[in-house]
Amino acid sequence: MRIFGIKVSIHHTFIWLLLFPMFLVGGAGLVGWLLVVFSLVLMHELSHALVARAHGIQVEGITLLPIGGVARLGMMPEDPWIETKVAAAGPGLNFVLAGVLFLFARATGLPMFAAGDSGEPAVYQATFLGMLFLANLGLGIFNLIPAFPMDGGRLLRAQLARRSGYLSATRTAARIGRWIAAAMALYTLASFVRPELPTTLLLPVIALFIYFAGKREEMMVAARQSFARGGLLRLFGIPPAAERPPTDMGRPDYAGEFGDRSDIIDIEGRTVNEQSPPTPSAADAFRQLAEEIDGQLGR
């Protein structure tokens, strides 16, 4: 399925999320509500994808998972302002929808909350309109948690990058995200000891996603910046050309690495210094190719 030219796919585990309440809980209405919530999640991810595409970022697609949705974007430019707009698009849409629902309820007089059946006037239950309002408000607030790589974590990185650089900001945001993931895991454990604590089985799954996805993106950013500074050459133990002293012939001087070669005589009785320049070897060809790749990465 494509929406606005963006491919939308559903992970197979998402089906189990729908079948579980239908057969074990016996609630077809709950299944319908889950479909409504994930429609809001899809709109949230579409907002990210459309803003990213407007800034020239490749959008590979959107995948719906039991823990939410993921917009698969290409390489994010190291521009704090662009990342701020892309990250804020999803929660921003949820807050706009919540505001529209609130104004609609006020204009039409439709209640968002009604008195419950317990007979106590202080107990209220949300109507369908109120549930939509709370769902949008909850999605917006939850995604603003500064746990990288969630939206709030990306907003945090964008702000840190204005002062400390992209890699340092990524490391700080990822570290904070791991702390929050650990707090989620501890809260889940505490809920087993204190059953009265509200929790969900998805919380530890979200914590694992935050921990490993944040660590993965941190490593990707570090590798990208390392390669752009000549890391591809250093990976094979070859210093970049700018760091190798040139000889009179304009070639790097490796004589110091192999000692004085003037006493080496070839089969024709000539010393190495008298020989013609050697034919480039496979190592030379690889070195030149690696330098060209590094040059492209550094642009």
Number of C-alpha atoms within 10 A of each C-alpha: 8 10 10 8 10 17 14 18 14 14 12 11 12 15 12 12 15 17 15 13 16 16 10 8 10 12 14 14 11 14 17 12 15 15 13 14 18 17 13 21 21 20 16 24 26 24 22 26 27 18 19 23 16 10 14 12 18 15 19 14 20 23 18 21 17 18 15 17 21 20 22 15 16 14 10 16 12 14 12 21 15 17 22 18 17 24 28 21 21 25 25 19 21 24 18 14 18 22 15 13 19 18 12 13 16 12 9 8 9 13 14 20 15 13 14 13 10 9 8 9 10 8 12 14 13 16 15 13 18 20 16 21 22 16 19 26 18 16 20 23 15 15 18 22 18 20 27 31 28 21 25 24 25 26 26 26 28 25 18 19 21 13 10 13 15 21 21 17 21 28 20 20 27 29 18 19 27 23 16 19 24 17 14 19 18 12 18 21 12 13 15 11 10 11 9 8 12 9 15 10 8 11 16 20 16 16 22 16 17 24 23 16 18 25 19 13 16 22 14 13 19 16 15 15 15 17 20 17 16 23 19 21 21 14 11 10 9 16 16 17 15 9 10 13 12 13 11 8 8 8 11 14 13 12 10 8 7 7 8 10 12 11 10 11 14 11 6 7 10 13 14 16 12 11 12 7 9 7 7 8 9 9 9 11 11 12 18 14 13 20 19 12 16 20 14 11 16 14 6
